[in-house]
Amino acid sequence: MRLLPAPGLALFFVLCSGSNSFAVTPTFTTGTVTSHTESTQTVTESILQTDYQTGFTYTVSGSNITIPNNPTHGSTYTQTTPGEAFQFSETYFGPGISRVTAIDRTTTTTSVTDSLSVFTQ
């Protein structure tokens, strides 16, 4: 049969034993430390912009066309000189969504840091 010391006694010995400290003297004369760090970040964005128009817009333009003083949607337009060349444009935008812009983009950035430290004693 083998006898072991009591656990409390071993703990008491560890707690009561002193510690010794010694001065450390480096044994090198010169040295260098290099460091290389890289990090990459990727950002993905989805942008959706919706523009609304609360009123209406009516535009009329042209050449060789007689336009009334106050043109409105449904006005009657006539050719100023019949038989000659003419140009006519009529645009009407009512209330509602006037434009939708959708942008999907991914941006990746990489950062690289290299450092060199030289030291002597």
Secondary structure as GFF3:
##gff-version 3
##sequence-region A 1 121
A	DSSP	alpha_helix	7	16	.	.	.	ID=ss1
A	DSSP	beta_strand	30	53	.	.	.	ID=ss2
A	DSSP	beta_strand	57	63	.	.	.	ID=ss3
A	DSSP	beta_strand	65	66	.	.	.	ID=ss4
A	DSSP	beta_strand	78	79	.	.	.	ID=ss5
A	DSSP	beta_strand	87	93	.	.	.	ID=ss6
A	DSSP	beta_strand	96	120	.	.	.	ID=ss7
###
